[in-house]
């Protein structure tokens, strides 16, 4: 009797629920570009932040429902490229960078290309890199700098052409931080289900209160502070290592 095992039929289709959130994040990035072309820069900035929230939800939904897949991971990367690579660069270009001519579109391209390289490097390091840290500034964090900066300027009535050079420095600088080797704390090891000190709860509430004082400016300062934390933390570690080596010398 032939007992050759029958090959299992490859399952077709994709998981719907997590990919719905990914599609919504992709749409938010696409909408941000459309809003920027109509000079609705506050709406464009908010759309990028909506994409960040949805991007954080889709992965958690996939893990909670046990619906992770290679397709979902690739789709998520493509969505991130649009929402956090192309959209912020084009919104910044329409708001301020266009006034600089070739320098403006070069700064926008540096950000877009850096986001693509950052995502490609991240995908190749899955399962290898330390999950506690990011190598280089994460693309959503870089997009937050651009989106919150434009939101703040638009809310204060600042014409983008008046701060075009500052916008170019922030856009290109955020892009270069994405492809840098600076380490950033990822917050992935935070246990949200376990017990936490009461003081931490108070600090979280104070953090929300500070943000609601003036959301665009506070978000910009938080995003900028996180971006600066990578170089500062790296320099501190280098200094500590040098001091340790000196103490170990005979």
FINU-820050 format. One line per field, with one value per residue: residue number from 1; residue in three letters; x, y, z of N, C-alpha, C in turn. Coordinates in steps of 0.05 Angstrom, whole numbers, plus 5000, padded with zeros to 4 digits. Layout:
lotor NUM|...
rodo ala|...
n_c1 X|...
n_c2 Y|...
n_c3 Z|...
ca_c1 X|...
ca_c2 Y|...
ca_c3 Z|...
c_c1 X|...
c_c2 Y|...
c_c3 Z|...
// end
This chain:
lotor 1|2|3|4|5|6|7|8|9|10|11|12|13|14|15|16|17|18|19|20|21|22|23|24|25|26|27|28|29|30|31|32|33|34|35|36|37|38|39|40|41|42|43|44|45|46|47|48|49|50|51|52|53|54|55|56|57|58|59|60|61|62|63|64|65|66|67|68|69|70|71|72|73|74|75|76|77|78|79|80|81|82|83|84|85|86|87|88|89|90|91|92|93|94|95|96|97|98|99|100|101|102|103|104|105|106|107|108|109|110|111|112|113|114|115|116|117|118|119|120|121|122|123|124|125|126|127|128|129|130|131|132|133|134|135|136|137|138|139|140|141|142|143|144|145|146|147|148|149|150|151|152|153|154|155|156|157|158|159|160|161|162|163|164|165|166|167|168|169|170|171|172|173|174|175|176|177|178|179|180|181|182|183|184|185|186|187|188|189|190|191|192|193|194|195|196|197|198|199|200|201|202|203|204|205|206|207|208|209|210|211|212|213|214|215|216|217|218|219|220|221|222|223|224|225|226|227|228|229|230|231|232|233|234|235|236|237|238|239|240|241|242|243|244|245|246|247|248|249|250
rodo unk|unk|unk|unk|unk|unk|unk|unk|unk|unk|unk|unk|unk|unk|unk|unk|unk|unk|unk|unk|unk|unk|unk|unk|unk|unk|unk|unk|unk|unk|unk|unk|unk|unk|unk|unk|unk|unk|unk|unk|unk|unk|unk|unk|unk|unk|unk|unk|unk|unk|unk|unk|unk|unk|unk|unk|unk|unk|unk|unk|unk|unk|unk|unk|unk|unk|unk|unk|unk|unk|unk|unk|unk|unk|unk|unk|unk|unk|unk|unk|unk|unk|unk|unk|unk|unk|unk|unk|unk|unk|unk|unk|unk|unk|unk|unk|unk|unk|unk|unk|unk|unk|unk|unk|unk|unk|unk|unk|unk|unk|unk|unk|unk|unk|unk|unk|unk|unk|unk|unk|unk|unk|unk|unk|unk|unk|unk|unk|unk|unk|unk|unk|unk|unk|unk|unk|unk|unk|unk|unk|unk|unk|unk|unk|unk|unk|unk|unk|unk|unk|unk|unk|unk|unk|unk|unk|unk|unk|unk|unk|unk|unk|unk|unk|unk|unk|unk|unk|unk|unk|unk|unk|unk|unk|unk|unk|unk|unk|unk|unk|unk|unk|unk|unk|unk|unk|unk|unk|unk|unk|unk|unk|unk|unk|unk|unk|unk|unk|unk|unk|unk|unk|unk|unk|unk|unk|unk|unk|unk|unk|unk|unk|unk|unk|unk|unk|unk|unk|unk|unk|unk|unk|unk|unk|unk|unk|unk|unk|unk|unk|unk|unk|unk|unk|unk|unk|unk|unk|unk|unk|unk|unk|unk|unk|unk|unk|unk|unk|unk|unk
n_c1 5017|5012|5040|5053|5058|5006|5015|5007|4956|4970|4952|4909|4896|4890|4898|4845|4832|4881|4904|4867|4874|4926|4916|4884|4921|4955|4920|4913|4964|4965|4922|4944|4981|4946|4917|4958|4970|4927|4936|4921|4948|4946|4908|4935|4980|4955|4934|4980|4994|4950|4960|5005|4982|4948|4986|5012|4972|4960|4999|4996|4943|4949|4983|4952|4908|4932|4947|4992|5032|5075|5060|5030|5071|5104|5067|5057|5107|5108|5065|5084|5125|5098|5066|5102|5148|5143|5097|5107|5152|5132|5091|5120|5149|5109|5092|5138|5189|5188|5198|5252|5272|5315|5345|5305|5273|5313|5324|5275|5277|5321|5300|5258|5287|5320|5282|5265|5313|5320|5276|5286|5334|5316|5280|5315|5341|5308|5295|5348|5371|5375|5316|5304|5324|5327|5363|5383|5338|5270|5223|5168|5177|5211|5177|5140|5167|5169|5113|5090|5119|5102|5048|5049|5071|5031|4987|5001|5000|5045|5080|5104|5146|5175|5204|5235|5288|5298|5260|5282|5330|5310|5281|5320|5356|5326|5320|5374|5384|5353|5382|5427|5474|5460|5432|5366|5319|5269|5221|5194|5197|5167|5122|5057|5016|5030|5043|5056|5096|5063|5079|5095|5047|5025|5061|5051|4999|5010|5041|5003|4971|5006|5014|4963|4960|4981|4976|5003|5054|5075|5078|5115|5161|5168|5178|5224|5258|5262|5288|5338|5356|5381|5434|5455|5453|5486|5535|5544|5549|5596|5633|5631|5651|5704|5724|5722|5759|5806|5810|5821|5871|5940
n_c2 4976|5043|5093|5145|5211|5259|5320|5381|5428|5493|5548|5599|5670|5726|5753|5790|5829|5854|5876|5912|5955|5969|5984|6028|6062|6070|6097|6144|6167|6176|6212|6255|6275|6292|6331|6368|6386|6418|6458|6451|6446|6435|6394|6356|6346|6325|6278|6248|6237|6207|6162|6143|6125|6084|6051|6033|6002|5960|5919|5901|5883|5840|5807|5797|5770|5728|5729|5739|5747|5736|5766|5807|5833|5852|5885|5922|5948|5973|6007|6039|6064|6098|6129|6149|6162|6182|6217|6256|6283|6305|6337|6373|6396|6422|6458|6490|6477|6482|6534|6539|6519|6477|6460|6452|6409|6371|6365|6343|6296|6270|6258|6222|6180|6164|6144|6099|6069|6062|6030|5985|5967|5956|5914|5873|5862|5838|5794|5791|5839|5876|5881|5920|5968|6016|6019|6076|6131|6116|6112|6131|6165|6203|6224|6247|6292|6325|6330|6351|6398|6426|6429|6461|6509|6521|6528|6573|6611|6618|6630|6582|6593|6631|6605|6569|6551|6531|6490|6458|6442|6412|6373|6346|6334|6299|6258|6240|6223|6177|6140|6136|6108|6115|6096|6084|6083|6034|6024|5977|5937|5951|5932|5932|5905|5889|5906|5974|6027|6075|6128|6130|6127|6176|6210|6197|6216|6271|6280|6274|6318|6361|6356|6369|6422|6453|6421|6416|6443|6418|6365|6370|6386|6341|6301|6322|6322|6266|6252|6277|6249|6202|6213|6239|6199|6161|6188|6194|6140|6127|6160|6138|6087|6100|6121|6074|6042|6072|6066|6013|6008|5993
n_c3 5000|4982|5020|5014|5035|5027|4996|5031|5017|4996|5033|5012|5006|5052|5119|5144|5185|5212|5166|5149|5183|5168|5115|5125|5149|5106|5072|5102|5098|5042|5038|5066|5030|4988|5016|5026|4975|4967|5000|5053|5106|5160|5164|5134|5166|5212|5189|5181|5234|5248|5216|5243|5291|5273|5250|5295|5316|5281|5282|5336|5337|5301|5331|5377|5356|5332|5278|5247|5189|5132|5088|5112|5140|5098|5071|5111|5113|5062|5068|5109|5082|5048|5083|5121|5095|5040|5045|5089|5067|5019|5039|5069|5027|4997|5035|5052|5029|4974|4962|4960|4914|4877|4921|4959|4938|4939|4994|5009|4980|5003|5053|5038|5011|5054|5089|5060|5059|5114|5128|5097|5120|5172|5162|5145|5192|5227|5279|5291|5310|5372|5407|5443|5426|5372|5312|5288|5276|5281|5226|5235|5278|5256|5218|5252|5271|5226|5214|5262|5266|5220|5231|5277|5255|5217|5250|5279|5240|5208|5150|5106|5070|5096|5134|5107|5102|5154|5155|5115|5139|5183|5156|5123|5163|5197|5162|5155|5207|5209|5179|5207|5256|5307|5370|5391|5443|5441|5468|5467|5504|5546|5596|5593|5617|5667|5737|5756|5783|5826|5819|5766|5739|5753|5727|5674|5668|5676|5632|5590|5603|5595|5539|5521|5532|5489|5435|5381|5386|5433|5417|5377|5406|5438|5398|5375|5419|5428|5380|5388|5431|5415|5391|5437|5477|5454|5453|5508|5523|5494|5520|5572|5561|5544|5592|5623|5598|5607|5662|5665|5644|5658
ca_c1 5000|5028|5035|5066|5041|4995|5025|4986|4949|4978|4930|4908|4882|4904|4882|4831|4831|4904|4909|4849|4887|4948|4905|4875|4946|4964|4902|4919|4987|4956|4905|4961|4992|4925|4911|4980|4968|4905|4946|4907|4971|4939|4895|4956|4996|4939|4931|5004|4992|4930|4974|5022|4966|4939|5010|5017|4951|4957|5017|4985|4920|4958|4993|4930|4890|4949|4943|5016|5039|5096|5046|5024|5096|5112|5047|5061|5130|5100|5047|5101|5140|5081|5056|5124|5170|5135|5078|5120|5170|5116|5077|5141|5156|5088|5090|5161|5213|5185|5209|5282|5279|5328|5353|5281|5266|5335|5319|5252|5285|5338|5282|5245|5307|5329|5261|5266|5337|5315|5257|5300|5353|5300|5269|5337|5352|5287|5305|5377|5376|5364|5289|5302|5334|5326|5387|5373|5312|5248|5210|5146|5187|5221|5153|5128|5181|5159|5084|5084|5130|5085|5023|5054|5073|5005|4969|5010|4998|5071|5083|5126|5168|5191|5221|5241|5314|5295|5246|5301|5349|5296|5274|5344|5368|5311|5327|5400|5382|5341|5402|5450|5478|5452|5413|5343|5303|5245|5198|5180|5199|5149|5101|5033|4997|5039|5040|5076|5096|5043|5091|5095|5019|5022|5078|5037|4977|5021|5049|4979|4962|5025|5009|4937|4963|4983|4984|5023|5081|5085|5085|5140|5183|5172|5190|5251|5273|5268|5308|5363|5364|5398|5462|5464|5457|5510|5559|5547|5560|5624|5649|5633|5670|5731|5732|5726|5784|5827|5813|5832|5899|5958
ca_c2 5000|5068|5111|5171|5232|5277|5347|5399|5449|5519|5565|5624|5691|5741|5759|5815|5849|5872|5890|5935|5978|5977|5999|6054|6078|6077|6118|6168|6179|6185|6235|6276|6287|6306|6355|6387|6399|6438|6477|6445|6434|6424|6368|6338|6338|6307|6253|6233|6227|6185|6139|6132|6110|6060|6034|6020|5984|5936|5898|5891|5867|5815|5789|5788|5751|5707|5731|5749|5734|5750|5785|5830|5848|5867|5905|5943|5964|5990|6028|6058|6080|6120|6147|6162|6169|6200|6237|6279|6298|6321|6358|6394|6409|6440|6480|6508|6471|6490|6561|6537|6508|6450|6452|6443|6382|6354|6359|6325|6270|6258|6246|6199|6159|6155|6127|6073|6054|6055|6007|5961|5957|5945|5888|5853|5857|5826|5769|5793|5863|5878|5894|5943|5992|6019|6030|6098|6141|6103|6129|6146|6187|6224|6236|6263|6318|6341|6335|6369|6424|6440|6434|6484|6533|6528|6538|6600|6628|6623|6623|6564|6605|6648|6587|6548|6539|6515|6466|6441|6430|6392|6350|6331|6323|6276|6236|6230|6208|6151|6121|6137|6085|6122|6077|6097|6064|6027|6021|5952|5920|5960|5913|5948|5889|5885|5928|5995|6045|6096|6152|6128|6134|6205|6222|6193|6236|6297|6281|6280|6345|6379|6355|6382|6452|6463|6396|6416|6450|6398|6341|6377|6385|6313|6288|6333|6312|6238|6251|6285|6230|6182|6223|6244|6173|6148|6202|6187|6113|6128|6172|6118|6066|6110|6122|6047|6033|6085|6055|5986|6009|5991
ca_c3 5000|4980|5043|5008|5046|5008|5002|5040|4999|5006|5039|4998|5020|5072|5143|5138|5206|5214|5141|5147|5197|5151|5092|5135|5152|5078|5062|5116|5085|5016|5042|5074|5005|4975|5031|5023|4949|4969|5021|5079|5118|5187|5159|5124|5189|5228|5176|5186|5261|5247|5205|5264|5310|5260|5247|5321|5323|5264|5292|5361|5330|5289|5352|5395|5342|5321|5249|5234|5164|5116|5071|5129|5146|5074|5066|5131|5105|5040|5079|5124|5063|5038|5105|5137|5078|5018|5053|5103|5049|5001|5054|5075|5002|4990|5055|5055|5014|4947|4959|4958|4888|4876|4948|4972|4931|4947|5022|5010|4970|5024|5073|5026|5007|5080|5100|5046|5069|5142|5128|5086|5140|5193|5153|5144|5219|5243|5291|5297|5326|5399|5405|5461|5413|5343|5300|5272|5283|5267|5207|5246|5295|5238|5206|5273|5272|5203|5216|5284|5259|5200|5245|5294|5239|5205|5271|5287|5218|5197|5122|5103|5056|5115|5150|5088|5109|5178|5147|5100|5158|5198|5138|5116|5188|5206|5143|5162|5232|5203|5168|5225|5273|5334|5381|5404|5459|5426|5486|5461|5527|5568|5603|5598|5632|5694|5756|5753|5807|5825|5809|5737|5730|5756|5706|5649|5668|5673|5604|5574|5609|5581|5510|5515|5534|5462|5423|5360|5396|5452|5402|5362|5425|5445|5376|5372|5441|5423|5359|5399|5451|5403|5391|5465|5491|5442|5462|5536|5524|5485|5542|5593|5552|5545|5620|5633|5587|5621|5689|5663|5636|5681
c_c1 5018|5020|5049|5048|5031|5004|5002|4981|4956|4954|4931|4893|4900|4886|4871|4836|4857|4910|4890|4861|4911|4938|4895|4899|4956|4946|4907|4943|4981|4940|4922|4973|4971|4918|4932|4978|4946|4911|4930|4928|4965|4926|4916|4973|4980|4936|4956|5004|4971|4943|4992|5006|4957|4963|5017|4996|4952|4975|5006|4960|4928|4968|4971|4912|4906|4946|4968|5021|5061|5083|5040|5048|5105|5093|5051|5085|5124|5083|5064|5117|5124|5074|5078|5149|5163|5117|5091|5137|5154|5100|5096|5148|5134|5086|5113|5183|5212|5197|5239|5290|5292|5336|5329|5274|5288|5331|5296|5260|5303|5321|5269|5264|5316|5308|5261|5290|5333|5297|5270|5320|5338|5290|5291|5348|5331|5297|5334|5382|5363|5337|5286|5309|5329|5354|5379|5345|5290|5233|5185|5155|5198|5197|5139|5141|5171|5130|5078|5096|5112|5058|5026|5055|5047|4986|4976|5009|5025|5071|5107|5150|5186|5210|5231|5268|5313|5281|5265|5320|5335|5289|5298|5356|5353|5317|5354|5400|5371|5362|5428|5452|5472|5431|5391|5328|5276|5219|5182|5180|5182|5126|5076|5012|5005|5035|5062|5075|5075|5054|5091|5068|5015|5038|5064|5014|4987|5030|5026|4970|4980|5019|4983|4938|4964|4993|5006|5051|5092|5093|5111|5164|5189|5187|5219|5269|5281|5290|5336|5374|5383|5427|5472|5470|5482|5535|5565|5559|5589|5642|5652|5653|5699|5741|5737|5753|5808|5832|5825|5861|5917|5972
c_c2 5025|5087|5138|5193|5251|5306|5365|5421|5476|5537|5591|5645|5705|5746|5787|5836|5866|5887|5913|5960|5987|5993|6027|6073|6088|6099|6144|6182|6190|6211|6259|6291|6303|6332|6376|6401|6420|6458|6475|6431|6423|6397|6348|6328|6318|6279|6235|6222|6204|6159|6127|6115|6084|6041|6020|6000|5958|5913|5885|5874|5840|5796|5779|5767|5728|5706|5744|5734|5750|5771|5811|5847|5864|5890|5928|5960|5983|6013|6049|6076|6104|6140|6162|6168|6189|6223|6261|6296|6315|6343|6380|6409|6430|6464|6499|6502|6479|6517|6561|6525|6480|6441|6441|6415|6362|6346|6339|6297|6255|6244|6220|6175|6147|6137|6099|6056|6045|6030|5982|5950|5944|5917|5866|5846|5845|5799|5770|5816|5861|5894|5917|5969|5992|6029|6051|6106|6127|6122|6143|6169|6210|6239|6254|6291|6336|6349|6355|6397|6440|6447|6459|6510|6541|6539|6566|6620|6635|6614|6605|6575|6622|6631|6564|6535|6522|6489|6447|6427|6407|6368|6333|6318|6299|6252|6223|6214|6180|6131|6122|6111|6092|6103|6093|6075|6059|6026|5996|5933|5929|5940|5929|5932|5884|5909|5949|6013|6067|6122|6153|6136|6164|6219|6220|6213|6264|6301|6287|6308|6365|6380|6371|6412|6464|6439|6399|6422|6429|6373|6346|6375|6357|6298|6296|6323|6283|6235|6258|6265|6209|6191|6227|6218|6159|6162|6196|6159|6112|6139|6153|6096|6075|6112|6095|6036|6046|6073|6027|5985|6008|6018
c_c3 5000|5003|5039|5018|5024|5015|5010|5021|5011|5010|5024|5014|5040|5096|5139|5160|5208|5189|5136|5160|5180|5127|5101|5139|5125|5067|5076|5105|5058|5018|5050|5050|4991|4990|5028|4996|4948|4991|5047|5096|5146|5184|5150|5148|5207|5216|5180|5214|5263|5236|5226|5284|5298|5256|5273|5328|5307|5274|5318|5356|5318|5311|5370|5382|5328|5290|5235|5208|5150|5098|5087|5135|5122|5068|5086|5123|5082|5049|5094|5105|5053|5060|5119|5121|5056|5029|5068|5085|5030|5015|5061|5050|4995|5009|5054|5035|4985|4941|4955|4931|4890|4904|4963|4964|4937|4977|5025|5000|4990|5045|5063|5023|5033|5092|5086|5056|5097|5144|5117|5106|5163|5186|5152|5171|5237|5253|5298|5316|5354|5398|5424|5448|5383|5334|5280|5281|5267|5249|5218|5264|5278|5225|5227|5275|5250|5207|5238|5279|5240|5214|5263|5277|5226|5226|5280|5264|5204|5168|5119|5089|5074|5132|5132|5094|5134|5171|5131|5118|5174|5181|5132|5141|5198|5188|5150|5188|5228|5194|5185|5241|5302|5344|5396|5419|5445|5442|5481|5485|5551|5572|5611|5614|5661|5712|5752|5777|5803|5814|5778|5726|5732|5733|5679|5646|5664|5644|5586|5578|5595|5551|5504|5519|5507|5445|5401|5369|5415|5437|5387|5381|5434|5423|5372|5394|5438|5401|5369|5419|5440|5403|5420|5479|5480|5451|5492|5539|5515|5507|5565|5586|5552|5574|5631|5623|5601|5648|5688|5654|5661|5688
// end
